[in-house]
């Protein structure tokens, strides 16, 4: 019997989007039995054809699993899964662990830990970063916080999902706070990258040459390198959409507002993404924030 078979667990994945689907694949590859649920018809069934288990209801998923990983869009959807129509919370086994991977208000995450504890369910505050490719490869970063018992209940599962599992505290909240700070940087870096490229275009600099120089100079950022490639290709297919940063930078500012802390760059970047969304670009790739700048001609797709 291999190490994996001994450690094989029944794990549920709720939300089979780009990240959820990758997580489900990584868990299955590590030898776990993965039970999938998605609100869109046919999505879980397609995963079942690859060797997973499709669940028609959240109750069925809860009945089968001692670790449930939630990869839905936001707190509102998590709330709906747990306590709304889905009513997953009532169906979860006592002693099972609910792993929450969405980007949410840290105080909401802290409160959720207490609400689930009242039902005998363990909770891990566990936002993720790294994008769809890293999710599929099992190489994400997880920013986690929770009680020792929650970690004990899902340790091998986390290791199958992520290359780096950071343990940031012994109760929920710290994982979400670190994720919020990551999103502050990600949003500001994309907005700054767009502003820089827009200035280059306005000044008549060769855009490809500018990209080449910046990506080999001190002004480079991971986001400039990654997102300005989309602008040069004229391809705004949403890998992560403008509206994600309307939401996430909104959460950043909400978090800081609780403690009356000023965030001048985050607030400006938030306004830039809102301007792009209001102009009709909300569902485009977040690099489309460059479309708010007047008087420039953007590269077109080949």
C-alpha positions in Angstrom: 0.0 0.0 0.0 1.5 3.3 -1.1 1.8 6.3 1.2 -0.8 8.1 -0.9 -3.4 5.4 -0.5 -3.0 5.4 3.3 -3.4 9.1 3.3 -6.3 9.1 0.8 -9.1 11.3 2.0 -12.6 12.2 0.7 -12.3 15.8 -0.1 -15.1 18.1 -1.4 -14.4 21.0 -3.8 -17.2 23.6 -4.2 -16.8 25.9 -7.1 -15.1 24.4 -10.2 -14.0 27.6 -11.8 -10.4 28.1 -13.0 -8.9 27.8 -9.5 -11.3 25.2 -8.2 -10.9 22.9 -11.2 -7.1 23.1 -10.8 -7.3 22.4 -7.1 -9.6 19.4 -7.7 -7.1 18.0 -10.3 -4.2 18.5 -7.9 -6.0 16.7 -5.1 -7.0 13.8 -7.4 -3.4 13.5 -8.6 -2.3 13.2 -5.0 -4.5 10.2 -4.5 -7.5 11.8 -2.8 -11.1 11.0 -3.7 -12.5 14.3 -4.9 -16.2 15.1 -4.8 -17.1 18.2 -6.8 -20.1 20.5 -6.8 -20.7 23.5 -9.1 -23.9 25.5 -9.6 -23.4 25.3 -13.4 -25.0 22.2 -14.9 -22.7 19.6 -16.3 -19.5 21.0 -14.7 -19.2 18.4 -11.9 -20.2 15.7 -14.3 -17.4 16.6 -16.7 -15.0 16.3 -13.7 -16.5 12.9 -12.8 -15.5 11.7 -16.3 -11.9 12.4 -15.4 -12.1 10.2 -12.3 -13.7 12.5 -9.7 -17.1 12.2 -8.1 -19.9 14.5 -9.1 -22.3 15.7 -6.4 -25.8 17.0 -7.4 -26.3 18.6 -4.0 -24.1 20.2 -1.3 -25.7 17.8 1.2 -24.4 14.8 -0.7 -21.0 16.4 -0.8 -21.0 17.0 2.9 -22.2 13.5 3.7 -19.2 12.1 1.8 -16.3 14.4 2.9 -14.4 15.2 6.0 -12.5 18.1 4.3 -14.5 20.6 2.2 -12.7 23.2 0.1 -14.7 26.2 -1.0 -13.4 28.1 -4.0 -16.4 30.4 -4.7 -16.2 34.0 -5.8 -16.7 36.0 -2.5 -18.2 36.1 1.0 -21.7 36.4 -0.3 -21.5 33.2 -2.3 -19.8 31.4 0.7 -22.6 32.6 2.9 -25.2 31.2 0.4 -23.4 27.9 0.2 -23.2 27.5 4.0 -26.4 29.1 5.3 -28.5 29.9 2.3 -30.2 27.6 -0.2 -27.2 25.3 -0.1 -27.4 24.9 3.7 -24.1 23.1 3.7 -23.4 24.0 7.3 -26.3 21.9 8.6 -25.1 18.9 6.6 -21.3 19.0 7.5 -20.1 16.2 9.7 -19.0 17.3 13.2 -15.2 17.4 13.3 -15.0 18.0 9.5 -13.1 21.1 8.3 -14.4 23.8 6.0 -11.4 25.4 4.1 -12.4 28.8 2.8 -10.2 29.9 -0.2 -12.1 33.1 -1.3 -10.9 36.7 -0.9 -13.1 38.2 1.8 -13.3 40.8 4.6 -11.0 39.4 7.4 -13.6 40.3 10.1 -16.2 38.3 8.2 -13.8 35.3 8.1 -13.2 35.6 11.9 -16.9 35.6 12.6 -17.5 32.6 10.3 -15.0 30.5 12.4 -17.2 31.1 15.5 -20.5 30.3 13.6 -19.1 27.0 12.4 -17.6 26.1 15.7 -21.1 26.3 17.2 -22.0 23.5 14.8 -19.0 21.4 15.7 -17.3 22.2 12.4 -13.6 23.2 12.1 -12.7 26.2 9.9 -9.6 27.3 8.0 -9.2 30.8 6.8 -7.2 30.0 3.6 -7.1 32.5 0.7 -5.1 31.4 -2.3 -2.8 33.1 -4.8 -1.0 32.0 -8.0 -3.5 31.8 -10.8 -5.1 28.9 -12.7 -1.9 27.4 -14.0 -0.4 27.1 -10.5 -3.7 25.7 -9.1 -3.7 23.0 -11.7 0.0 22.1 -10.9 -0.7 22.0 -7.2 1.8 24.9 -6.8 -0.4 27.7 -5.3 0.4 29.8 -2.3 -2.0 29.5 0.6 -2.3 32.1 3.3 -3.9 30.2 6.2 -5.0 30.7 9.8 -7.0 28.5 12.1 -7.0 26.3 15.2 -4.4 23.5 15.5 -7.3 21.0 15.2 -8.3 22.4 11.8 -4.7 22.0 10.5 -4.6 18.5 11.9 -7.8 17.6 10.1 -6.5 18.8 6.6 -2.7 19.0 6.6 -2.0 16.5 3.7 -4.9 18.0 1.7 -3.3 21.5 1.9 0.1 20.1 0.9 -1.5 18.5 -2.3 -3.0 21.8 -3.3 -0.2 24.2 -2.7 3.6 24.6 -2.9 3.6 27.0 0.0 1.2 26.8 2.9 1.8 29.7 5.2 0.4 29.3 8.7 -0.2 32.8 9.9 -2.2 32.4 13.1 -4.1 30.1 15.4 -7.4 31.6 14.6 -9.2 32.8 11.5 -8.5 36.3 10.1 -4.8 36.5 9.6 -4.9 34.6 6.3 -7.5 36.9 4.9 -5.5 40.0 6.1 -2.4 38.9 4.3 -4.4 38.1 1.2 -6.0 41.6 1.3 -2.5 43.1 1.5 -1.4 41.0 -1.5 -4.4 42.3 -3.4 -3.5 45.9 -2.5 -0.1 45.3 -4.2 -1.5 43.4 -7.1 -4.1 46.1 -7.9 -1.7 49.0 -7.5 1.0 47.3 -9.6 -1.5 46.6 -12.4 -2.7 50.2 -12.3 0.8 51.5 -12.3 1.9 49.2 -15.1 -1.0 50.5 -17.2 -0.2 54.1 -16.4 3.4 53.6 -17.5 2.5 51.8 -20.7 -0.1 54.5 -21.5 2.6 57.2 -21.1 4.9 55.3 -23.4 2.2 55.0 -26.0 1.3 58.7 -25.7 5.0 59.7 -26.1 5.4 57.6 -29.2 7.9 55.1 -27.7 7.9 51.7 -29.4 5.7 49.6 -27.1 7.5 46.3 -27.6 10.9 47.9 -27.0 9.6 49.6 -23.9 8.3 46.3 -22.6 11.6 44.6 -23.3 13.6 47.4 -21.5 11.3 47.7 -18.4 11.2 43.9 -17.9 15.0 44.0 -17.7 15.2 47.1 -15.5 14.6 48.2 -11.9 11.1 49.5 -12.7 9.8 46.0 -13.6 7.1 44.2 -11.5 5.6 40.8 -11.9 2.4 42.4 -12.9 4.0 44.7 -15.5 5.6 41.7 -17.1 2.5 39.5 -17.0 -0.3 42.0 -17.7 1.4 44.4 -20.2 2.0 41.3 -22.4 -1.8 41.2 -22.7 -1.9 44.8 -23.8 0.8 44.4 -26.4 -1.1 41.4 -27.8 -4.3 43.4 -27.8 -5.9 40.4 -26.0 -8.2 41.2 -23.1 -9.6 37.7 -22.6 -10.3 37.7 -18.8 -7.8 35.6 -16.9 -8.7 37.8 -14.0 -11.3 40.5 -14.7 -11.3 44.3 -14.0 -14.3 43.7 -11.7 -12.3 41.4 -9.4 -10.1 44.4 -8.5 -13.2 46.6 -8.1 -14.2 44.1 -5.4 -10.7 43.3 -3.9 -9.4 46.8 -3.7 -12.9 47.7 -2.2 -12.2 45.1 0.5 -8.7 46.5 1.0 -10.2 50.0 1.6 -13.0 48.6 3.8 -10.4 46.8 6.0 -8.3 50.0 6.4 -11.4 52.1 7.0 -12.2 50.1 10.1 -9.0 51.3 11.7 -9.1 54.8 10.0 -5.9 54.0 8.1 -5.0 56.0 4.9 -4.2 54.1 1.7 -3.6 56.8 -1.0 -2.3 54.5 -3.7 -4.9 51.7 -3.2 -7.8 54.2 -3.3 -6.5 55.8 -6.6 -6.1 52.3 -8.1 -9.6 51.4 -7.0 -11.0 54.5 -8.7 -9.1 53.5 -11.9 -10.6 50.0 -12.0 -14.1 51.5 -11.2 -13.6 53.9 -14.1 -12.8 51.0 -16.4 -15.8 49.0 -15.2 -18.2 52.0 -15.6 -16.9 52.4 -19.2 -18.0 48.8 -19.9 -14.7 46.9 -19.4 -15.6 45.1 -16.1 -15.6 41.6 -17.6 -12.4 42.1 -19.6 -8.9 41.2 -18.3 -7.8 43.5 -15.5 -5.1 44.9 -17.9 -8.0 46.7 -19.6 -7.6 49.3 -16.9 -5.3 50.9 -19.5 -8.4 51.8 -21.6 -9.3 54.6 -19.2 -6.4 56.8 -20.6 -7.3 59.3 -23.3 -5.4 60.1 -26.4 -3.6 56.9 -27.0 -3.9 54.1 -29.6 -3.7 50.7 -28.0 -2.1 47.7 -29.9 -4.7 45.6 -31.7 -4.8 41.8 -31.7 -2.9 40.2 -34.6 
